[in-house]
């Protein structure tokens, strides 16, 4: 993707209703960050709000302080993105500088937006506690409710703002159907990258399928003992996003789908690759840290799974970026061709 100007609508780019909607969404995104950031700052300052006695969090105060500081910065990025997507100066930001953090935000928030409501539904319809009995305390239930609700609001607000922004700035790149793509839109290298991303995504999904189905193969002892309904749901969501990645990138690379709108496989690839890549990187970083207890040490299969998951997301992102760059190039060639025809006619 390259920097392009926003395409104004016939009624004008900044209509009053659209402006009001953007302001409401921006406010929602910013306000939803407050509880999470406030809680993290309190913990860094020494507060134990929401942390039960005996929680494993209290065993590593220095490490948790660093982790909390990093996550505060990550949540602050949400505020920056909300401003960027709604201010005039945001239209002059290079495409990559906006798209990359938005891809990361989408990847980190979408599984939470999917998994947390499912976890609540399981509790409502089964009446069962999602945590295993006798499990060591980690955080109070209200912490998850407050934090994850805030994440869901952030995801909905940022996602809508980005959809509006992207449609105005880059919407011309995904007009039409997949079957209408010219041969120049997908070259051999792009097809190879798409196939590689699909294979890696499928491979990373295999252990998640096993773990979601109840297998303990490749899990460390701590994870085996802490398995719960939430664990199985989470593993299932990784399989879902791997499938979205495969369907999205292969549909584009092979130009299949007949009348399928081009934006559909692009959206699937965006969501799937973001979830795989970002959560793969997060889990890999967390699992690679040395553990005081051997039962908590990540196994080789866990590390490989998270690494392959991360690489699959990154390769899919690279393939998507290459595809959109080709679309920009083709659009430029078409524009120059039309200009030459007009000149000759004149």
C-alpha positions as CSV (number, residue, x, y, z in Angstrom):
1,X,0.0,0.0,0.0
2,X,1.2,3.5,-0.7
3,X,0.0,6.9,0.4
4,X,-3.0,8.0,-1.6
5,X,-5.4,10.9,-1.2
6,X,-8.9,10.3,0.2
7,X,-11.5,10.2,-2.5
8,X,-14.3,12.6,-1.6
9,X,-17.9,11.5,-2.0
10,X,-20.3,13.4,-4.2
11,X,-22.0,14.9,-1.2
12,X,-18.7,16.0,0.3
13,X,-16.2,14.0,2.5
14,X,-17.2,15.4,5.9
15,X,-21.0,15.2,6.1
16,X,-22.5,16.2,9.4
17,X,-23.9,12.7,10.3
18,X,-20.6,11.0,9.4
19,X,-18.7,13.5,11.5
20,X,-20.9,12.9,14.5
21,X,-20.5,9.2,14.2
22,X,-16.7,9.5,14.1
23,X,-16.7,11.7,17.1
24,X,-18.9,9.2,19.1
25,X,-16.7,6.3,18.0
26,X,-13.5,8.2,18.9
27,X,-14.9,9.1,22.3
28,X,-15.9,5.5,22.9
29,X,-12.4,4.2,22.0
30,X,-10.7,6.7,24.2
31,X,-13.0,6.2,27.2
32,X,-12.8,2.4,27.0
33,X,-9.1,2.6,27.5
34,X,-9.4,4.3,30.9
35,X,-10.3,1.4,33.2
36,X,-7.5,-0.8,31.8
37,X,-4.8,1.8,31.9
38,X,-5.9,2.9,35.4
39,X,-5.8,-0.6,36.7
40,X,-2.3,-1.2,35.2
41,X,-1.0,2.0,36.7
42,X,-2.4,1.0,40.1
43,X,-0.7,-2.3,39.9
44,X,2.7,-0.8,39.0
45,X,2.3,1.6,42.0
46,X,1.8,-1.4,44.3
47,X,-2.0,-1.8,44.5
48,X,-3.4,-5.3,44.7
49,X,-6.9,-4.4,43.4
50,X,-8.4,-7.4,41.7
51,X,-5.4,-9.6,42.6
52,X,-6.3,-12.4,45.1
53,X,-4.0,-13.6,47.8
54,X,-1.7,-16.3,46.4
55,X,-2.0,-15.2,42.8
56,X,1.0,-16.2,40.6
57,X,1.2,-12.5,39.6
58,X,2.6,-11.7,43.0
59,X,5.5,-14.1,42.5
60,X,7.1,-12.0,39.8
61,X,6.7,-8.3,40.7
62,X,9.5,-7.0,38.5
63,X,8.5,-8.9,35.5
64,X,4.8,-7.9,35.9
65,X,5.8,-4.3,36.2
66,X,7.6,-4.4,32.9
67,X,4.7,-6.3,31.3
68,X,2.2,-3.8,32.7
69,X,4.2,-0.9,31.3
70,X,4.3,-2.5,27.9
71,X,0.6,-3.1,27.8
72,X,-0.1,0.5,28.9
73,X,1.8,1.7,25.8
74,X,-0.1,-0.8,23.7
75,X,-3.5,0.6,24.9
76,X,-2.2,4.1,24.5
77,X,-1.8,3.3,20.8
78,X,-5.6,2.9,20.6
79,X,-6.0,6.5,21.5
80,X,-3.4,7.6,18.9
81,X,-5.2,5.5,16.2
82,X,-8.6,6.9,17.2
83,X,-7.3,10.4,16.7
84,X,-5.5,9.5,13.5
85,X,-8.6,8.1,12.0
86,X,-10.7,11.1,12.7
87,X,-8.4,14.1,12.3
88,X,-7.3,16.0,9.1
89,X,-3.7,15.2,9.7
90,X,-4.5,11.5,9.8
91,X,-5.1,11.6,6.0
92,X,-1.5,12.6,5.4
93,X,0.0,9.7,7.3
94,X,1.8,7.1,5.1
95,X,-0.2,4.0,4.5
96,X,2.1,1.6,6.2
97,X,2.4,3.7,9.4
98,X,-1.4,3.4,9.8
99,X,-2.0,-0.1,8.4
100,X,0.6,-1.9,10.4
101,X,-0.6,-0.9,13.9
102,X,-4.2,-1.3,12.8
103,X,-3.4,-4.8,11.7
104,X,-1.8,-5.5,15.0
105,X,-4.8,-4.0,16.9
106,X,-7.2,-6.0,14.8
107,X,-5.2,-9.2,15.4
108,X,-5.0,-8.7,19.2
109,X,-8.6,-7.5,19.8
110,X,-10.6,-9.7,17.4
111,X,-10.0,-13.1,19.2
112,X,-11.1,-11.4,22.5
113,X,-14.2,-10.0,20.8
114,X,-15.0,-13.5,19.6
115,X,-13.9,-15.6,22.5
116,X,-15.1,-13.6,25.6
117,X,-18.8,-13.5,24.5
118,X,-18.7,-17.2,23.8
119,X,-17.2,-17.8,27.3
120,X,-20.1,-15.9,28.8
121,X,-22.6,-17.9,26.8
122,X,-21.1,-21.2,28.0
123,X,-21.5,-20.0,31.6
124,X,-25.1,-18.9,31.0
125,X,-26.3,-22.0,29.3
126,X,-24.3,-24.6,31.2
127,X,-24.1,-22.9,34.6
128,X,-20.6,-24.2,34.9
129,X,-17.6,-22.3,36.0
130,X,-15.1,-21.9,33.2
131,X,-12.1,-22.3,35.5
132,X,-11.0,-25.7,36.6
133,X,-11.8,-26.6,40.2
134,X,-9.0,-26.2,42.7
135,X,-7.1,-23.9,40.3
136,X,-4.8,-21.3,41.9
137,X,-6.2,-17.8,41.9
138,X,-5.0,-15.5,39.2
139,X,-7.3,-12.4,39.0
140,X,-10.7,-11.6,40.3
141,X,-13.6,-12.3,37.9
142,X,-14.6,-8.6,37.8
143,X,-11.1,-7.7,36.4
144,X,-11.8,-9.9,33.3
145,X,-15.3,-8.5,32.9
146,X,-14.1,-4.8,33.1
147,X,-11.0,-5.3,30.9
148,X,-12.5,-7.5,28.2
149,X,-15.6,-5.3,27.9
150,X,-13.3,-2.4,27.3
151,X,-11.4,-4.4,24.7
152,X,-14.6,-5.2,22.9
153,X,-15.6,-1.5,22.8
154,X,-12.2,-0.6,21.6
155,X,-12.4,-3.2,18.8
156,X,-15.8,-2.1,17.7
157,X,-15.0,1.6,17.7
158,X,-11.6,1.3,16.0
159,X,-12.8,-1.3,13.5
160,X,-15.7,1.0,12.4
161,X,-13.5,4.0,12.2
162,X,-10.9,2.2,10.2
163,X,-13.5,0.8,7.8
164,X,-14.8,4.3,7.2
165,X,-11.3,5.7,6.7
166,X,-10.1,2.8,4.5
167,X,-13.2,3.0,2.3
168,X,-12.6,6.7,1.6
169,X,-8.9,6.5,1.1
170,X,-8.3,3.0,-0.5
171,X,-11.8,1.8,-1.5
172,X,-11.1,2.0,-5.2
173,X,-8.5,-0.8,-4.7
174,X,-11.1,-3.4,-3.8
175,X,-14.0,-2.5,-6.0
176,X,-15.5,-5.3,-8.1
177,X,-15.4,-9.0,-7.9
178,X,-12.6,-11.5,-7.5
179,X,-13.2,-13.0,-10.9
180,X,-12.7,-9.6,-12.5
181,X,-9.1,-9.3,-11.3
182,X,-6.6,-9.0,-14.2
183,X,-3.8,-11.5,-14.5
184,X,-1.3,-8.8,-13.5
185,X,-2.9,-8.5,-10.1
186,X,-1.5,-11.9,-9.0
187,X,2.0,-12.9,-10.1
188,X,3.9,-16.1,-9.5
189,X,5.6,-14.8,-6.4
190,X,2.4,-13.6,-4.9
191,X,0.8,-17.0,-5.5
192,X,3.8,-18.7,-3.9
193,X,3.5,-16.5,-0.8
194,X,-0.2,-17.1,-0.5
195,X,0.2,-20.9,-0.8
196,X,3.0,-20.7,1.8
197,X,0.9,-18.7,4.2
198,X,-2.0,-21.1,3.7
199,X,0.2,-24.2,4.4
200,X,1.7,-22.6,7.5
201,X,-1.7,-21.5,8.8
202,X,-3.1,-25.0,8.3
203,X,-0.1,-26.6,10.0
204,X,-0.4,-24.2,13.0
205,X,-4.1,-25.2,13.3
206,X,-3.4,-28.9,13.7
207,X,-2.2,-28.7,17.4
208,X,-5.0,-26.3,18.2
209,X,-7.5,-28.7,16.8
210,X,-6.1,-31.5,19.0
211,X,-6.0,-29.3,22.1
212,X,-9.6,-28.0,21.5
213,X,-10.8,-31.6,21.1
214,X,-9.2,-32.6,24.5
215,X,-5.8,-34.0,23.6
216,X,-3.0,-33.2,25.9
217,X,-0.2,-34.1,23.4
218,X,2.5,-31.4,23.5
219,X,1.0,-29.4,26.4
220,X,3.1,-28.8,29.5
221,X,1.8,-30.1,32.9
222,X,0.6,-26.7,34.1
223,X,-1.5,-26.2,31.0
224,X,-3.0,-29.7,31.2
225,X,-4.0,-29.1,34.8
226,X,-5.5,-25.7,34.1
227,X,-7.6,-26.8,31.1
228,X,-11.2,-25.5,31.2
229,X,-14.1,-24.6,29.0
230,X,-12.3,-21.3,28.3
231,X,-9.2,-23.1,27.2
232,X,-11.1,-25.3,24.7
233,X,-13.0,-22.3,23.3
234,X,-9.8,-20.3,22.9
235,X,-8.1,-23.2,21.0
236,X,-11.1,-23.4,18.8
237,X,-10.9,-19.7,17.9
238,X,-7.3,-20.1,16.7
239,X,-8.6,-22.8,14.3
240,X,-11.3,-20.4,13.1
241,X,-8.8,-17.7,12.3
242,X,-6.4,-20.1,10.6
243,X,-9.3,-21.1,8.4
244,X,-10.1,-17.5,7.6
245,X,-6.5,-16.9,6.6
246,X,-6.4,-19.9,4.3
247,X,-9.7,-19.0,2.6
248,X,-8.9,-15.3,2.2
249,X,-5.4,-15.6,0.8
250,X,-6.1,-18.6,-1.5
251,X,-9.3,-16.9,-2.9
252,X,-7.2,-13.9,-3.9
253,X,-4.2,-15.8,-5.1
254,X,-6.2,-18.3,-7.3
255,X,-8.9,-15.7,-8.2
256,X,-11.7,-18.0,-7.3
257,X,-15.2,-17.0,-6.1
258,X,-16.9,-15.9,-9.3
259,X,-19.2,-13.1,-8.2
260,X,-17.6,-12.8,-4.8
261,X,-16.8,-9.2,-3.9
262,X,-13.1,-8.5,-3.7
263,X,-13.4,-6.9,-0.3
264,X,-14.6,-10.2,1.2
265,X,-11.4,-12.3,0.9
266,X,-9.4,-9.2,1.7
267,X,-11.3,-8.8,5.0
268,X,-11.0,-12.5,5.8
269,X,-7.2,-12.4,5.2
270,X,-6.9,-9.2,7.3
271,X,-8.8,-10.7,10.3
272,X,-7.3,-14.2,10.1
273,X,-3.6,-13.1,9.5
274,X,-3.8,-10.5,12.2
275,X,-5.2,-12.9,14.8
276,X,-2.7,-15.6,13.9
277,X,0.4,-13.4,13.6
278,X,-0.1,-11.2,16.6
279,X,-1.3,-13.8,19.1
280,X,1.3,-16.2,17.8
281,X,4.0,-13.6,18.6
282,X,2.4,-12.8,22.0
283,X,2.2,-16.4,23.0
284,X,5.7,-17.2,21.7
285,X,7.2,-14.3,23.7
286,X,5.3,-15.3,26.9
287,X,6.2,-19.0,26.5
288,X,9.9,-18.4,25.8
289,X,10.4,-16.7,29.1
290,X,12.1,-18.9,31.7
291,X,9.7,-20.5,34.2
292,X,10.5,-21.1,37.9
293,X,8.5,-24.3,37.9
294,X,9.3,-27.0,35.3
295,X,5.5,-27.7,34.9
296,X,5.1,-24.1,33.6
297,X,7.9,-24.4,31.0
298,X,6.6,-24.4,27.4
299,X,7.1,-27.6,25.4
300,X,8.8,-27.8,22.1
301,X,5.4,-28.4,20.3
302,X,3.9,-25.3,22.0
303,X,6.8,-23.1,20.9
304,X,6.8,-24.5,17.4
305,X,3.0,-24.0,17.1
306,X,3.2,-20.4,18.2
307,X,6.2,-19.7,15.9
308,X,4.5,-21.2,12.9
309,X,1.3,-19.3,13.7
310,X,3.2,-16.0,13.9
311,X,5.1,-16.7,10.6
312,X,1.8,-17.6,8.8
313,X,0.3,-14.3,9.8
314,X,3.3,-12.3,8.7
315,X,3.6,-14.1,5.4
316,X,-0.1,-13.5,4.7
317,X,0.3,-9.9,5.6
318,X,3.2,-9.6,3.2
319,X,1.2,-11.3,0.4
320,X,-1.7,-8.9,1.0
321,X,0.6,-5.9,1.0
322,X,2.1,-7.1,-2.3
323,X,-1.4,-7.6,-3.8
324,X,-2.5,-4.0,-2.9
325,X,0.7,-2.5,-4.2
326,X,0.0,-4.3,-7.5
327,X,-3.5,-2.8,-7.5
328,X,-2.1,0.7,-6.9
329,X,0.4,0.2,-9.8
330,X,-2.3,-1.1,-12.1
331,X,-4.6,1.8,-11.2
332,X,-1.8,4.2,-12.0
333,X,-1.1,2.5,-15.4
334,X,-4.8,2.7,-16.3
335,X,-4.9,6.3,-15.3
336,X,-1.9,7.2,-17.5
337,X,-3.5,5.2,-20.4
338,X,-6.7,7.1,-20.1
339,X,-4.8,10.4,-20.0
340,X,-2.9,9.6,-23.2
341,X,-6.1,8.7,-25.0
342,X,-7.7,12.0,-24.0
343,X,-4.6,13.8,-25.1
344,X,-4.6,12.2,-28.5
345,X,-8.3,12.9,-28.9
346,X,-7.7,16.6,-28.1
